[in-house]
Amino acid sequence: MKISTFKKEVLPNQTTENEMDLRTYWNTFNKYKWQVILLTLLIGLLTTLMTFSLQPVYRSMATLLIELEQPKVISIEEVYGLNSFSRDYYQTQVEILKSRRLAEKVVDELNLVAHKAYAPKSQQGNFYLDWQQWIPSTWFPTKNLPQAPPTIEQRRKEIVNTVMTHLSIVPVRNSQLVKLSFESYHAQLAAKVPNTLAELYVDSDLEAKLEMTHRATSWLTKRIEGLRHKLRNSEQALQAYLERENLVNVVGVKSISTRKIEETTSSLVKAHQRLAETESIYIQVRALKGKPTRAFESIPAVLNHSLVQNLKAVELETESKVSEYSKRYGTKHPKMVAARTELKTAQRNTARQIQRVVEGITKEYEVAFANVNVLKRSIKQQEQQIQSINRKEYQLGVLERDVEVNRQLYDLFLTRFKETDASQDVQALQSTVGRLIDLALVATVPYKPQKKRIVMISLVLGFLFSTMLAFLLEYLDNTIKNAEDVEQKLGLSLLGSLPKVKIRKKQKFQPQLMFLGEQKSHFAESVRTIRTGIMLSSLDVPHKIIVVTSSSIGDGKTTFAINQALALGQMKKTLLIDADMRRPSVAKAFNLDPKSPGLSELMIGTREFAECCHHIEEEGGNKIEEKKVTLDVLPSGTIPPNPLELLSSQRFKEFLAKLEQEYEYIVIDSTPTLAVSDALMLSKYASTVVYVVKADATPYQIVQEGLKRLHQVEAPIQGVVLNQVNVKKLSRYYYNKYGYYHGYYSGYGDYGYSQS
């Protein structure tokens, strides 16, 4: 229950919020304390039965020292890594002790297949509980099927699994010791298994070492023979390759070829340069091919030729002579004719020389081009020769490396074989993997079960489980239990609570008439308290029409309506109307004829009000509080097919208006709000609506839904009445609020009924 956290001054008689929370927890525990105690005792009893039916288990422990072998001469790296090696070696030996193969050897050594400790349960003769015998055989279809008996190999596997399960191997911290322990129903077997395991572990290591030495010797012998044959073959292959390729000095031949390539490459560079020089001139010459000889004079290489320059000088000299003679002599003068002839001869000589120079340029280009190609072919041939030499050198290196590796392996294995052949067996026998420090002794006291401790733990755990279960049930309880639940979960005030009563078989009065018959009871006083609340809340505007409804059937709204009408009838003139025309019960409560006319006949106009109304009068006692009770009752009458139409008619509205003038109070027993809409219709005519909730039974969500429907029609809800409240229970769990209530009313007595 969540407590409000607003700040306020704490008076001396008030409690703080934390105290309220603790008290809430205590009240919850107090509410379920007997269930918690019974469940705790039940768990303790079942645990005791199961514990004392268990067979005692014995445990014996042996101590084994694992020897750590170290070479006499080690490197500095091994010195630094000694601790790591020791841990790894130690952990490895522990895992070997846990291996299945070693467990199988123990089973075979002790012949546990025939041991009585592992005989079938039916042959052991011991008492044990088989939980499957308590369950019907139909739940286990395979239980009744015939099963073939297990074979010896299957039993051996099961026994090995059992031994490994009950065997414990625990290394001792910061030491080379290992604790070997075994649990069994037989004390002698519990001591034999760890001792046998330690002995077989040492023997197995010795056998493994001897086997490994013999295997190593045999393998070394075969390996040396194979290496010898392999070395011989590699040497023969190397020699055959040298003879086949005529190889004497591969390195010298390769160096000569390299120098030749360098020289040829240098010549090729020069040839390329010469080719580039001649190529440009050749291109000029080829461009002027077919043109007159005089056109070639534009080429610098032709014009700069020495012979061409000399001939050009002679030609110029002759031209100047012809020009001079032409000024002196006539065209037919002998000197003039001779000068012209000399000029033509000089021009022809120049042309012939130019032609020779052009042909020389072409020849020079062709020679340079051919020289470059020759040098390229020479370099390519030399490169191919070097590549061939490289391949031979590579193959020669492979063969030489094979010979060297085979020789080294052969020498290594031969040396190791000679060193270890004579001393391996002696070293294997001298070094042991471990030795037994303490033998496992036969236990005289069972190791488990520790019956007292188990029972005590079960009681503590059972108590905690029961308490948590109680708090869970309280948390899951979503019903309305007290006034705080009404205020917090429903947002309404509590008009009052009706105590839960238990009617005896010979009880004269039923709960519907409890106020009439037991006016000194708790129930009657609660009804009067609610009556006072209704009357005090309507001093200025009297609540004449009181509609009583609830969420669902069984909440006790009819019982409250009848008793409240009787209480009001003790004070003023009151009318009780049974408007629940679907399941009427007022007539039965007053022992009226079920077929007597009532509200339905009055609404359809077949009967008058005087014929339908029944007057109830009961004389009171001598005391003031036992006043005379007078009440008019209007039953529902015949159940109509359309109750809602009758209640929503104008005739019913006018009928209520007339009754308001005649009666001080009109109590209407309506239908539940969630079942039908009759209560919603009646709430429109009501001065106030009283909502009845069954305590510890009705979930608050259902009540909220019913109230929501009433709020939607703006019903004048006055408050909530809790019905069937267990006052004694509340007084135990919430003493501060309800203890005085119970103590005060205990003086009245029960008067023929008991609270439950």
C-alpha positions in Angstrom: 0.0 0.0 0.0 1.5 3.3 -1.1 1.5 6.0 1.6 1.3 9.7 0.7 4.6 11.5 1.0 3.5 15.1 1.5 5.2 16.9 4.4 3.4 17.6 7.6 4.1 18.0 11.3 4.3 14.6 13.1 2.4 14.7 16.4 3.5 12.6 19.3 0.7 10.0 18.8 1.3 9.8 15.0 3.6 7.4 13.1 6.0 8.2 10.4 5.8 7.0 6.8 8.5 4.4 7.3 6.7 3.0 10.4 3.5 2.7 8.3 5.4 0.8 5.6 6.9 -1.6 8.1 3.5 -2.0 9.8 1.9 -2.8 6.4 4.5 -5.6 5.9 3.9 -6.9 9.3 0.1 -6.8 8.8 0.5 -8.8 5.6 2.6 -11.4 7.3 0.2 -11.5 10.2 -2.6 -12.1 7.8 -1.0 -15.2 6.3 1.0 -16.3 9.3 -0.8 -19.6 9.8 -0.5 -20.5 6.2 3.2 -19.6 6.2 3.8 -21.7 9.3 1.8 -24.7 7.9 3.6 -24.5 4.5 7.0 -24.2 6.3 6.3 -27.2 8.5 5.1 -29.2 5.4 8.3 -28.4 3.5 10.3 -29.3 6.5 8.4 -32.6 7.0 8.8 -33.6 3.3 12.5 -32.7 3.5 12.9 -34.8 6.7 11.2 -37.8 5.1 13.4 -37.5 1.9 16.6 -36.9 3.9 16.2 -39.8 6.3 15.3 -42.1 3.4 18.6 -41.4 1.7 21.4 -43.9 1.9 24.6 -42.7 3.7 27.5 -41.8 1.4 31.1 -42.3 2.5 34.1 -40.3 1.2 37.8 -41.1 1.3 40.7 -38.9 0.1 44.2 -39.6 -1.1 47.0 -37.1 -1.7 49.2 -37.4 -4.8 52.4 -35.5 -5.5 53.1 -34.7 -9.2 56.8 -34.6 -10.0 58.1 -32.0 -12.3 60.9 -33.1 -14.6 63.5 -30.5 -15.6 66.6 -30.9 -17.8 70.0 -30.4 -16.0 71.3 -27.9 -18.6 68.8 -25.3 -19.8 69.0 -22.0 -21.7 68.3 -18.6 -20.1 65.0 -18.4 -22.0 63.8 -21.6 -20.4 64.8 -20.3 -17.0 62.6 -17.2 -17.4 59.7 -19.5 -18.7 60.0 -22.1 -15.9 57.0 -20.9 -13.9 54.7 -20.9 -16.9 56.0 -24.3 -17.9 55.4 -25.7 -14.4 51.8 -24.4 -14.3 51.0 -25.8 -17.8 52.6 -29.1 -17.0 50.7 -29.3 -13.6 47.4 -28.5 -15.2 48.0 -31.1 -17.9 48.6 -33.8 -15.4 45.4 -32.9 -13.5 43.4 -33.2 -16.7 45.0 -36.6 -17.4 43.9 -37.7 -13.9 40.3 -36.7 -14.9 40.5 -38.5 -18.2 37.9 -41.2 -19.1 40.6 -43.7 -20.1 42.1 -43.7 -16.6 38.6 -44.1 -15.1 38.0 -47.1 -17.4 41.2 -48.7 -16.1 40.0 -48.2 -12.5 36.7 -49.9 -13.3 38.4 -52.8 -14.9 41.1 -53.1 -12.2 38.5 -53.2 -9.4 36.0 -55.2 -11.4 33.3 -52.8 -10.5 30.9 -54.4 -13.1 30.5 -57.2 -10.6 30.6 -55.1 -7.5 27.5 -55.0 -5.4 27.6 -51.2 -5.2 26.7 -51.0 -8.9 24.2 -53.8 -9.0 20.7 -53.0 -10.1 18.6 -51.3 -7.3 16.3 -54.4 -7.1 19.3 -56.5 -6.1 20.9 -54.1 -3.6 18.3 -54.8 -0.8 18.5 -51.1 0.4 15.5 -48.9 1.0 15.1 -46.1 -1.5 12.3 -43.8 -2.8 11.3 -44.1 -6.4 9.2 -41.1 -7.3 8.0 -42.7 -10.5 6.0 -45.3 -8.4 3.8 -42.5 -7.0 2.8 -41.3 -10.5 0.2 -43.2 -12.6 1.7 -45.5 -15.2 -0.5 -43.9 -17.9 1.7 -40.8 -17.6 4.7 -42.8 -18.8 3.7 -44.8 -21.9 7.2 -46.4 -22.1 7.2 -47.4 -18.4 5.2 -50.6 -18.9 6.9 -51.6 -22.1 9.2 -54.6 -21.9 12.9 -53.5 -21.8 15.8 -55.7 -22.7 18.4 -56.0 -19.9 21.6 -53.9 -20.5 24.6 -55.7 -21.9 27.9 -55.9 -20.0 29.4 -53.2 -22.2 26.5 -50.9 -21.6 26.7 -51.4 -17.8 30.5 -50.8 -18.0 29.9 -47.4 -19.7 27.2 -46.5 -17.1 29.6 -47.4 -14.3 32.4 -45.4 -15.8 30.1 -42.4 -16.0 29.1 -42.9 -12.4 32.7 -43.2 -11.2 33.7 -40.0 -13.1 30.7 -38.2 -11.5 31.5 -39.2 -7.9 35.3 -38.8 -8.4 36.7 -35.4 -7.3 40.2 -34.3 -8.3 41.2 -30.9 -6.8 44.7 -29.4 -7.1 46.1 -27.8 -4.0 46.8 -24.1 -4.5 50.5 -23.0 -4.8 51.7 -26.6 -4.6 52.3 -29.7 -6.7 49.8 -31.8 -4.6 46.4 -33.1 -5.9 43.6 -34.3 -3.7 41.8 -37.4 -5.0 38.5 -38.2 -3.3 35.6 -40.5 -4.1 32.1 -40.9 -2.8 30.3 -44.2 -2.5 27.7 -46.0 -0.5 30.4 -48.5 0.5 33.2 -47.2 2.7 35.8 -49.8 1.4 35.1 -48.9 -2.2 35.4 -45.1 -1.4 39.0 -45.8 -0.2 40.0 -48.2 -3.0 39.1 -46.0 -5.9 41.4 -43.0 -5.2 44.3 -45.3 -4.2 43.9 -47.4 -7.4 43.6 -44.3 -9.5 46.9 -42.9 -8.2 48.7 -46.2 -8.8 47.3 -46.6 -12.3 48.2 -43.0 -13.1 51.9 -43.6 -12.2 52.0 -47.0 -14.0 50.3 -45.6 -17.1 52.9 -42.8 -17.3 55.7 -45.4 -17.0 54.2 -47.5 -19.7 53.6 -44.5 -21.9 57.2 -43.4 -21.5 58.6 -46.9 -22.3 56.3 -47.2 -25.3 57.4 -43.8 -26.5 61.1 -44.6 -26.1 60.6 -47.8 -28.1 58.6 -46.0 -30.7 61.2 -43.3 -30.9 64.0 -45.8 -31.4 62.1 -47.6 -34.1 61.1 -44.4 -35.8 64.7 -43.0 -35.7 66.0 -46.2 -37.3 63.5 -46.0 -40.1 64.0 -42.3 -40.5 67.8 -42.6 -40.7 67.6 -45.3 -43.3 65.3 -43.2 -45.4 67.5 -40.1 -45.0 70.5 -42.0 -46.1 68.8 -43.2 -49.2 67.5 -39.7 -49.9 71.0 -38.2 -49.5 72.4 -40.7 -51.9 69.8 -40.0 -54.6 70.2 -36.2 -54.3 74.0 -36.5 -54.7 73.6 -38.7 -57.8 71.1 -36.3 -59.3 73.5 -33.3 -58.8 76.4 -35.2 -60.5 74.3 -36.3 -63.4 73.1 -32.7 -64.0 76.6 -31.3 -64.1 77.7 -33.9 -66.6 74.6 -33.4 -68.8 74.9 -29.7 -69.0 78.7 -29.6 -69.2 78.8 -27.2 -66.3 82.3 -26.3 -64.9 82.1 -22.6 -63.8 78.7 -21.2 -64.1 79.6 -18.0 -62.4 82.5 -17.2 -64.8 80.5 -17.9 -67.9 77.7 -15.7 -66.6 80.1 -12.8 -65.9 81.5 -12.9 -69.4 78.1 -12.9 -71.0 77.1 -9.9 -68.7 80.1 -7.9 -69.9 79.3 -8.6 -73.6 75.7 -7.4 -73.0 77.0 -4.2 -71.5 79.4 -3.6 -74.5 76.7 -4.3 -77.0 74.3 -2.1 -75.2 76.7 0.8 -75.4 77.2 0.2 -79.1 73.5 0.1 -79.6 73.1 3.5 -77.9 75.7 5.0 -80.3 74.0 3.3 -83.3 70.6 4.8 -82.2 72.2 8.2 -82.0 73.7 7.9 -85.5 70.4 6.6 -86.9 68.6 9.5 -85.4 71.1 11.9 -87.1 70.8 10.3 -90.5 67.1 9.8 -90.3 66.3 13.5 -90.3 68.4 14.1 -93.4 67.0 11.1 -95.1 63.5 12.3 -94.5 64.4 15.6 -96.2 65.9 13.9 -99.1 62.9 11.5 -99.5 60.6 14.5 -99.5 62.3 16.0 -102.5 62.4 12.7 -104.5 61.5 13.3 -108.2 62.3 17.0 -108.2 65.1 18.6 -110.1 68.6 18.3 -108.7 68.7 22.0 -107.9 65.9 21.4 -105.3 68.3 19.3 -103.2 70.5 22.3 -102.7 68.1 23.5 -100.0 69.1 20.6 -97.8 71.9 21.8 -95.5 73.7 18.5 -95.4 73.9 18.5 -99.3 74.9 22.1 -99.6 77.5 21.9 -96.8 79.3 19.0 -98.5 82.8 20.0 -99.4 82.8 18.8 -103.1 79.4 20.4 -103.7 80.7 23.7 -102.2 83.8 23.5 -104.5 81.8 22.8 -107.6 79.3 25.5 -106.7 82.3 27.9 -106.4 83.6 26.8 -109.9 80.1 27.2 -111.2 79.7 30.7 -109.8 83.1 31.7 -111.2 82.1 30.5 -114.6 78.8 32.3 -114.4 80.6 35.5 -113.6 83.0 34.9 -116.6 80.0 34.4 -119.0 78.4 37.5 -117.6 81.6 39.5 -118.2 82.1 38.1 -121.8 78.5 38.8 -122.7 79.2 42.5 -122.1 82.3 42.5 -124.4 81.6 40.0 -127.1 78.7 38.8 -129.1 76.9 35.5 -128.6 78.9 33.8 -131.4 82.3 35.0 -130.3 84.6 32.0 -129.7 85.4 33.1 -126.1 81.7 33.5 -125.4 80.9 30.1 -126.8 83.8 28.6 -124.8 82.6 30.3 -121.5 79.1 29.0 -122.0 80.3 25.5 -122.6 82.5 25.7 -119.5 79.4 26.9 -117.4 77.2 24.0 -118.6 80.1 21.6 -117.8 80.3 23.1 -114.3 76.5 22.8 -113.7 76.5 19.2 -114.8 79.4 18.4 -112.5 77.5 20.1 -109.6 74.3 18.1 -110.3 76.2 14.8 -110.5 77.9 15.6 -107.2 74.7 16.5 -105.5 73.2 13.2 -106.8 76.1 11.3 -105.3 75.7 13.1 -102.0 72.0 12.3 -101.9 72.7 8.6 -102.7 75.3 8.7 -99.9 72.8 10.0 -97.4 70.4 7.2 -98.3 73.1 4.6 -98.1 74.3 6.0 -94.7 70.7 5.9 -93.3 70.2 2.3 -94.5 73.5 1.3 -93.0 72.7 2.9 -89.6 69.2 1.3 -89.6 70.7 -2.1 -90.3 73.4 -1.6 -87.7 70.7 -0.9 -85.0 68.8 -4.1 -85.9 72.0 -6.2 -85.8 72.9 -4.9 -82.4 69.3 -5.5 -81.1 69.5 -9.1 -82.3 72.9 -9.5 -80.7 71.6 -8.2 -77.3 68.5 -10.5 -77.5 70.7 -13.6 -78.2 73.0 -12.7 -75.3 70.0 -12.2 -73.0 68.6 -15.6 -74.0 72.0 -17.0 -73.3 72.1 -15.5 -69.8 68.6 -16.7 -69.1 69.6 -20.2 -70.0 72.6 -19.8 -67.7 70.3 -18.6 -64.9 68.0 -21.6 -65.3 70.9 -23.9 -65.1 72.3 -22.0 -62.1 68.8 -22.2 -60.4 68.5 -25.9 -61.0 72.0 -26.4 -59.9 71.3 -24.5 -56.7 68.2 -26.6 -56.0 70.1 -29.8 -56.4 72.9 -28.5 -54.2 70.5 -27.4 -51.5 68.8 -30.7 -51.5 72.1 -32.4 -51.0 73.0 -30.0 -48.2 69.7 -30.3 -46.4 69.6 -34.1 -46.7 73.2 -34.3 -45.4 72.4 -32.1 -42.4 69.2 -34.1 -41.5 71.1 -37.3 -41.8 74.0 -36.1 -39.6 71.5 -34.8 -37.0 69.4 -37.9 -36.7 72.4 -40.1 -36.7 74.0 -38.1 -33.9 70.7 -38.1 -31.8 70.2 -41.8 -32.4 73.7 -42.6 -31.1 73.3 -40.4 -28.1 69.9 -41.7 -26.9 69.8 -45.3 -28.0 71.6 -46.7 -25.0 70.1 -44.4 -22.2 66.4 -44.0 -23.1 65.1 -47.0 -21.2 67.1 -46.1 -18.1 65.9 -42.5 -18.0 62.2 -43.6 -18.5 62.5 -45.9 -15.5 64.3 -43.5 -13.3 61.7 -40.6 -13.8 58.2 -41.0 -12.4 55.3 -38.6 -13.0 54.2 -38.7 -9.3 54.0 -40.6 -6.1 51.3 -41.2 -3.5 51.8 -39.1 -0.3 48.8 -40.1 1.7 46.7 -43.2 1.1 42.9 -43.0 1.3 41.6 -44.6 4.5 38.3 -46.3 5.0 35.8 -43.8 6.4 33.9 -44.7 9.6 31.5 -41.7 9.5 29.2 -40.9 6.5 30.2 -37.8 4.6 26.6 -37.0 3.6 23.7 -36.4 3.9 24.0 -34.0 6.8 20.5 -34.5 7.9 20.2 -31.9 10.6 21.7 -29.2 8.4 19.5 -30.1 5.5 16.3 -30.0 7.6 17.3 -26.6 9.2 18.1 -25.2 5.7 14.8 -26.5 4.4 12.9 -24.9 7.2 14.6 -21.5 6.6 14.1 -21.7 2.9 10.6 -22.9 3.3 9.8 -20.0 5.6 11.3 -17.6 3.2 9.4 -19.2 0.3 6.1 -19.2 2.2 6.6 -15.5 3.2 7.4 -14.5 -0.3 4.4 -16.4 -1.5 2.2 -14.7 1.0 3.4 -11.2 -0.1 2.8 -12.3 -3.7 -0.7 -13.3 -3.0 -1.3 -10.1 -1.2 0.1 -8.2 -4.1 -2.0 -10.1 -6.6 -5.1 -9.5 -4.4 -7.1 -6.8 -6.3 -10.2 -6.9 -4.2 -11.6 -4.2 -1.9 -10.9 -5.0 1.7 -11.1 -1.9 3.8 -11.9 1.9 3.9 -8.4 2.8 2.6 -9.0 0.6 -0.5 -12.3 2.3 -1.1 -10.8 5.8 -0.9 -7.6 5.1 -2.8 -8.9 2.8 -5.5 -12.5 4.1 -6.0 -12.2 7.7 -4.9 -15.4 7.5 -2.8 -16.1 7.6 0.9 -17.1 4.6 2.9 -20.6 4.8 4.4 -20.0 1.7 6.5 -19.2 -1.9 6.7 -21.5 -4.9 7.2 -19.8 -7.8 9.1 -19.7 -11.2 7.6 -22.1 -13.6 9.4 -22.4 -17.3 9.4 -26.0 -18.5 9.6 -26.6 -21.7 11.6 -29.0 -24.3 10.4 -31.5 -23.6 13.2 -31.2 -19.9 12.9 -34.6 -18.2 12.9 -33.7 -15.1 10.9 -32.0 -15.0 7.5 -29.4 -12.3 6.7 -32.0 -10.3 4.9 -34.0 -9.8 8.1 -31.0 -9.8 10.5 -31.7 -6.2 11.6 -35.2 -7.2 12.5 -34.3 -10.3 14.5 -30.9 -9.4 16.0 -31.0 -5.7 16.8 -28.1 -6.0 19.3 -25.7 -7.7 16.9 -22.7 -6.3 15.1 -24.7 -6.5 11.9 -27.6 -4.4 13.2 -25.3 -1.8 14.7 -23.5 -1.5 11.3 -26.8 -1.0 9.6 -27.7 1.8 12.1 -24.3 3.4 11.5 -25.0 3.6 7.8 -28.5 4.8 8.5 -27.1 7.7 10.6 -24.6 8.6 7.8 -27.4 8.7 5.2 -29.6 10.9 7.5 -26.8 13.3 8.6 -25.7 13.8 5.0 -29.2 15.0 4.0 -30.2 17.4 6.7 -30.8 20.3 4.3 -32.1 18.3 1.3 -33.4 14.9 2.6 -32.4 11.8 0.5 -35.9 10.5 0.0 -35.2 8.1 -2.9 -32.2 5.8 -2.1 -31.2 3.5 -5.0 -29.1 0.5 -3.9 -27.0 -1.2 -6.5 -23.7 -3.2 -6.9 -21.3 -4.4 -9.6 -22.5 -8.0 -10.0 -24.8 -10.7 -8.6 -23.9 -11.9 -5.1 -22.4 -8.7 -3.7 -25.3 -8.5 -1.1 -27.1 -5.4 -2.3 -30.6 -6.9 -1.6 -29.6 -7.8 1.9 -28.4 -4.3 2.6 -31.4 -2.7 0.9 -33.8 -4.7 3.1 -32.0 -4.2 6.4 -31.4 -0.5 5.6 -35.1 -0.1 4.8 -35.9 -1.7 8.1 -33.5 0.6 10.0 -35.0 3.7 8.3 -38.5 2.3 9.0 -37.6 2.4 12.7 -37.2 6.2 12.4 -39.6 7.4 9.8 -42.1 6.1 7.3 -40.2 4.1 4.7 -41.1 2.2 1.5 -39.0 -0.6 0.0 -39.3 -1.2 -3.7 -38.0 -4.3 -5.4 -37.0 -2.9 -8.8 -34.8 -5.9 -9.6 -37.5 -7.4 -11.8 -35.1 -9.8 -13.4 -34.1 -11.7 -10.3 -36.5 -10.5 -7.5 -35.8 -11.7 -4.0 -37.5 -9.2 -1.6 -40.8 -11.1 -1.6 -39.0 -14.3 -0.7 -37.2 -12.6 2.1 -40.5 -11.4 3.7 -42.1 -14.8 3.1 -44.6 -13.2 0.6 -46.4 -15.1 -2.0 -44.2 -15.2 -5.1 -47.3 -14.6 -7.3 -48.4 -11.6 -5.3 -48.9 -8.4 -7.4 -46.2 -5.8 -7.3 -44.4 -3.1 -9.3 -44.9 -4.7 -12.7 -48.7 -5.0 -12.3 -48.8 -1.4 -10.9 -46.9 0.0 -13.9 -49.1 -1.7 -16.5 -52.2 -0.6 -14.6 -53.8 -3.9 -13.7 -53.6 -3.4 -9.9 -53.8 -0.5 -7.5 -51.0 0.5 -5.1 -53.0 -0.7 -2.1 -53.2 -4.2 -3.6 -49.5 -4.3 -4.3 -48.0 -2.8 -1.2 -47.5 -5.0 1.9 -47.2 -3.5 5.4 -44.5 -5.0 7.7 -44.7 -4.1 11.4 -42.6 -5.5 14.2 -42.9 -4.5 17.9 -39.6 -3.6 19.6 -38.5 -4.4 23.2 -38.5 -2.2 26.3 -35.1 -0.5 25.5 -34.8 2.6 23.6 -32.7 1.2 20.8 -35.3 -1.5 20.1 -38.0 0.7 18.7 -41.0 -0.4 16.7 -40.2 -1.2 13.0 -42.7 -0.3 10.4 -42.1 -0.8 6.7 -44.1 -0.9 3.5 -42.8 -3.3 0.9 -43.5 -3.2 -2.9 -42.3 -6.4 -4.4 -41.5 -6.7 -8.1 -44.5 -8.8 -9.0 -44.7 -10.8 -12.1 -41.4 -10.7 -14.1 -42.1 -8.6 -17.2 -40.4 -9.2 -20.6 -39.3 -5.6 -20.7 -38.3 -4.3 -17.2 -36.2 -1.4 -18.6 -39.2 0.0 -20.6 -41.3 0.0 -17.5 -38.7 1.7 -15.3 -38.1 4.4 -18.0 -41.7 5.1 -18.6 -43.4 8.4 -17.6 -45.9 6.5 -15.5 -43.0 5.2 -13.2 -41.7 8.8 -12.9 -45.1 10.1 -11.9 -45.5 7.2 -9.5 -42.2 8.0 -7.7 -43.3 11.7 -7.5 -46.5 10.7 -5.7 -44.6 8.3 -3.3 -42.2 11.1 -2.4 -45.1 13.1 -0.9 -46.3 10.1 1.1 -43.0 8.6 2.4 -40.0 10.0 4.1 -37.7 7.5 2.6 -38.0 5.2 -0.5 -35.4 2.5 -0.7 -35.1 0.9 -4.2 -33.3 -2.4 -4.7 -31.9 -2.2 -8.2 -30.1 -4.5 -10.6 -26.3 -4.7 -10.8 -24.8 -2.0 -12.9 -22.7 -4.3 -15.1 -25.4 -6.8 -15.8 -28.1 -4.5 -17.3 -29.0 -0.8 -17.5 -31.9 -0.7 -15.0 -29.8 0.8 -12.3 -28.6 3.6 -14.6 -32.2 4.5 -15.4 -33.2 4.4 -11.7 -30.3 6.6 -10.7 -31.9 9.5 -12.7 -34.8 9.5 -10.3 -32.7 8.9 -7.2 -31.8 11.4 -4.5 -28.7 9.3 -3.7 -27.1 6.1 -4.9 -25.5 3.6 -2.5 -23.0 1.2 -4.0 -22.6 -2.2 -2.3 -19.2 -4.0 -2.7 -18.5 -7.5 -1.4 -15.3 -7.3 0.7 -12.3 -9.6 -0.3 -14.3 -10.8 -3.3 -15.0 -8.1 -5.9 -12.0 -6.9 -7.9 -11.7 -3.1 -7.8 -11.5 -2.9 -11.6 -15.0 -4.3 -11.8 -16.2 -1.8 -9.2 -14.5 1.0 -11.1 -16.3 0.0 -14.3 -19.7 0.0 -12.6 -19.0 3.4 -11.0 -17.9 4.7 -14.4 -21.2 3.8 -15.9 -23.0 5.6 -13.1 -20.8 8.7 -13.5 -21.6 8.8 -17.2 -25.3 9.3 -16.4 -24.4 11.8 -13.6 -25.8 9.6 -10.8 -25.7 11.1 -7.3 -23.4 8.5 -5.7 -23.2 9.0 -2.0 -20.7 6.3 -1.1 -19.8 2.7 -0.8 -20.9 0.0 1.6 -18.6 -2.9 2.2 -20.5 -6.1 2.7 -19.4 -9.3 4.4 -16.4 -7.8 6.2 -14.5 -10.2 8.4 -14.2 -7.9 11.5 -12.1 -10.4 13.5 -9.7 -10.8 10.7 -9.3 -7.0 10.2 -8.9 -6.5 13.9 -5.9 -8.9 13.9 -4.3 -7.5 10.8 -5.1 -3.8 11.2 -5.5 -3.5 15.0 -4.9 0.3 15.1 -7.9 1.0 12.9 -10.2 -2.0 13.6 -9.2 -3.3 17.0 -11.3 -0.9 18.9 -14.2 -1.5 16.5 -14.1 -5.3 17.3 -13.5 -4.8 21.0 -16.4 -2.3 21.3 -18.9 -4.6 19.6 -17.7 -7.8 21.3 -19.8 -6.7 24.2 -23.0 -7.1 22.2 -22.6 -10.8 21.7 -23.3 -12.8 18.5 -27.0 -13.6 19.2 -27.2 -16.9 17.4 -24.6 -16.4 14.6 -20.8 -16.5 14.4 -18.5 -14.4 12.3 -16.3 -16.1 9.8 
